Amino acid sequence: MPKPMTVVAVAGAAWLVRRALRRRIEGSPLWPLPALEEPVSGRPRSRALRLRVAARETPADGVVRLRLEGRDLPRWEPGAHIDVVLPSGLVRQYSLCGDPADSGSYTIAARLVADGRGGSREVHEELREGTEVEVRGPRNRFPLVAAPSYLFVAGGIGITPILPMLRALPEGADWRLVYAGRTRASMPFLAEVEAFGGERVTVVEGRPDSGALPGELPEGTAVYCCGPEGLMAAVAERFPAVRIERFGARAAAGGAFEVELRRTGRVVTVPADSSVLSAVRAELPGTLYSCEQGFCGTCQQRVIEGEVDHRDELLTDDERADSMLICVSRAHTERLVLDM
């Protein structure tokens, strides 16, 4: 018979080994293969961060700049944005416009949209110094690529993702910026941009006309644009290969179609000027949603039948095979069947 102390020691050692293996497997489910920095499929699920508003400034009329402080924050590159969960639960996306080397804070800026959906007003009225907010990300759908030359076009608050790009360009890089706004006083970071851009910066008060944009660009020029839809559409018409960062997803409008809610047995009509989410919530008011822009994934639903016109900025190709974000996406067919 083994001695009692020997039994205890063996059992204790076995427990320690099992705990170590469990922790190792949780850190890398493919263990003993190394964990991948980026998943092969799917999107990385960003952990939520609790950050504190450490500073609040007004860099232009109707614009607030917030510095959100934390510790050992995930790194980011120019063009990245974060999801900010506002005190009401609304989720809004804001481009990072601070210093990527600063691991202790994120800087964002938001313009007040008086006739918007409430997110910008909440930022302006509720996020004061000392307020804590939940942040997810960062994510980057608008990365700065290597190119022989660059053309940047920004409209108003659309300067925020472009500003870190300008700072990151190597010395001697060939670039131009066309920066438009209603008035100079409404254009955030204008003084900084003009200071280091010199003659490479063209400032336009009001919507830029065709003369503000160059007629031809050197071969290989990377074109970036962020701003109001009208501005982005005009730049895309002139330069079809433009890289665009939208404040929201593409408009939900399109042709009318029907949606069958299979589990409830109901059929709703989605008008041409409305979203699937709005039509569904008229029948099922408890349907979850948040950002209404195709970014957060709260309203994701499984698709049983029909072809989806995906307009979101979140789902992977695999996820789009059998699901959709009903806040922005629509139908290519006359009828969709959802598992609702």
N, C-alpha and C positions, 0 to 999 in steps of 0.2 A: 504494500500500500504506500503510495507517495505520501510524504510528509505534508501536513497541512500548510506550512509556509511555502513549500514548493508549489503546491496547487494554486495558492493565492498569487504567487509570483508569475506563474505561467499564464493564469487567467488575466492578470493585469497587463502583461506584455502583449497578449493577444488583443485585448481591448485597445491598447495604444496603437497597435498596427492597423486595426480596423478603422480607427478614427483618422489616422494619417492617410490611409488609402481613400477614405470617403472625402476628405478635404481635397486631396489631389485630383480626384475624379470630378468633384464639383468645379474645380478651377479649370479643368480641361477634360470635357467628356470623352475626348478621343485618346486620353492617356493610355499607353505611354507615349503616344505621338505628341509633339509640342502643340500648345494652343496657338491658333492663328490670330494675328493682330486684326484681320478683317475676315468675317465669315465668308465661306465659299458661296453660300446662298442665303437668301433672307437679308434683312437689314439689322444692324446692331441696335439693340434696345437700350437706349441711353438711360442711365440711372438718373433719378431725380436729384437735384441739388437744392439746398436751402441757402439762399444768398440774401444779404442785407443791403439795402440801399444806403450806400456810404456817402454819396454826393449827388446833388441835383443842381443842374445849371440850365440856363436858357440861351442856347447858342444862336437862336434866330426867333423871329416873331412866330408864335404858335408852336414852337418846338422845345421839348425838354430833352436834356441829356442826363442819363442816369449811370452812375458807376455802381455795379453790384459786386460786393466783396464776398469772398469765400477763401478756402484753403485748398491748395493743390488741385486747382481746377483743370479739367481736360484741355489739352492744347487745341489750338485752332489755327487755320490759315485764312488769308484774305478771301472774302466772299462768303464766309460761313455765317450762319444765323443760329439763334437759340429760340426755343419755345418758352414763353413766359406764361405761367399759370397765374392769372390775376386773382385778387381776393374773392371775386364773385364766382370763380371757377372758369371764366372764359380763358381760352388759350389763344395767344397771339404770337406771331413770329416777328423777330427784330434782328436785323443784320448787326453783327459785331463791328464796331468802328473804333476800337481802342488799339492797344499794342498786343500783338500775338505773343510776345515774350513775357507778358505779365501773367503769371500763374495764380495771382491772388485776386484778380477782378476781371469782370467783363463790363464793357461800356456799350450802351445802346442809345439810340435817339428815336423819339416818336413825335410825329406831328399830330396836332389835334384836328380831327375831322368832325366838324360840327354835325353833319348829317350822316355820319357813319353808323356802325352797328354797336357802338358803345365801348369798344375796347380802348380806343385812344383817349376817350374822355376819362375812363377809369384810371389809365396810366397817369394822366395829368392831374386828376383830383385826389387819387388815393395813394399813389406811391410817393411817400415822403421819406426824408432821411430817417433811418431806423426801421423802416418797414421791411419785413421779411417776405420773400416771394419764392415760389418753387420754379426752378428752371430745368429744362431738359435740353440735351444736346451737348455741344454744338454739332450741327450738320452742315455740309457744304454741297450745294447744288450749282454753285457759281464760281468754280475754282479759277484762279489765275494760271493760264498756260504760258509756256515759253513761246515767244514769237519774235520775229524780227522788228515788228512795230505794233503799236496799239492805238486804237481810237476808243475813247470812253465818252459816253453820252449819258448825262444824269439830269433828271428833272426833280428839283426840290429835295425832298427827303431821300430820293433815290441816290444821293451822293454817299449814303452811309456804307454800302458794301464796296463802293469804288474807292473810297478814301484810303483804306488799308492797302489796296492794290497799288495806288500811286506811291505810297510810302515804301512798298516792298520792291518796286522796280529797281534794277541795278543802275548804278550811276552811268550816265551816258545813254540810257535807253531812249529809243525814238517813240515818243507818245504825244498824243493830243487829247485834250478834254473839252467837250462842249457842255457847259453847265447852264441850265435854264431854270428860271423861277419867276413867280409872279412879280416880285420886287427883290432888290438886293437884300433888303432887310429880312426877307422871308427865307433866305438861302443859307442853311447851316454850313459851318466850316468854310465859308467863302474866303475869308481873309487868309486862312491857312493854305488853301488850295492856290490862291493867287500868289502867295508869297513864295512858294517853291516851284510853281509852274511857270511863272512869267508869261512870255508870249505864247507858250503852248496851251494856255487856258483861254477859251472864248466864253465870255459870260453874256447870256441873253436874258433880258427881262421880257417875260411873256414866252409863248411857245416859239421855239426856233423855227424860222422859215428854211426853205431849201438852201438858201445862201449860207447858212451857218454850218451846214454839213459839207464836208469835202466831196467833190464830184467823183474823184477816183482815188483809190488807195493803193499803196505799194503791195505787191504780191505777198501773200502770207500774213497780212495785217489782221490781228485779232480785234474784233469789235465787241465791246461790252456796252449794255444799256440797261438802266434801271430808272423807272419813273412812272408817270401816269400811262394808262393804256394807249391813249392817242399818240403820245410821243414814241412809245415802243413800237406801235404799228407803223409809224412813219419811218423809223429807223430800219425796221425789218423789211419794209418795201424797198428801201434804197440799198440795204446790205443784207441779203437773205441769210447769210451765215452768221448773223449777229448772235451773241450769247446774251440771254435776257434773264433778269431776275425780277419776278413779279412780287408785289406785295400780297396778292391773293391768287387763287387759282383762276383758270380761264372761266369766263362767264358761264353760268349754268344754263343759259338760254339755248333753245334749239327747238326741233319739232316736237309736237305733242305725242305721247305714247301712253300705254297702259302698264300698270304694275300690279301683278297678282301677289297678294300676301298669303302664301300657301297655308301656313299654320292657322291663320284666323279665318281663311276662306273669303277674304274681302278683295275687291279689285278697285284700284284708284286710278284716276286719270291725272297724268302729269302735264299741265299746260306748257305751251311753248316758252312762256316767260317765267316759269317757276322751277323749283328743284324737286327731285324725288323726296328729299327730306321733308320739305314743306307739305307735299301731298300725303306722305305717310303719316306725319304728325297730326294731320287733320283727323285721321282715323285712329291712330295710336299715339296719343299725346305724351306717353311716357317714353317714347323712343329717345335714346341717348344721343347727344351731339355736343359739340363744343365750338371748334374753331370756325366751322362753315366755310373753310377755304381749301379743304383737301390736304391738310398737313398733319393733323393730330391723330387720326385713325379712330376716334371715338365712335363714329357712326358706321363703321365697317359692317357690312351684312353679306351673308352667303347668297350667291346667285345659283338658282337651280336650273333655269332655262333662260335663253335669250342672249343676245350679243351686246356687250357693254361698250359704251363710248367713254373710256377712262380719261378723266381730266384731273386726277389727283397728282400730288407730288410725293406720295409716300409708298404705295404698294409696290412690291416686287413683281416681276413677270409671273412667278409661280402663284403669288397671291391673287393676281388679276385673273388667273384662269378660272377661279370659282368664287370671287368676291368683289365687292365694289365699295367705294365711299359714297354714300347716297347724298351727301351735301353738295357735291359738284358734278359727279359723273352722271351720264345719261344713257340712252339706248340707241343702238344702231338698228334695232328691230322694232316692230310695232308693239311688242309686248315683252316685259321682263317678268320672271317669277322669282320672288325672293323668299328665303326661309324665315318668314316672320309671321 
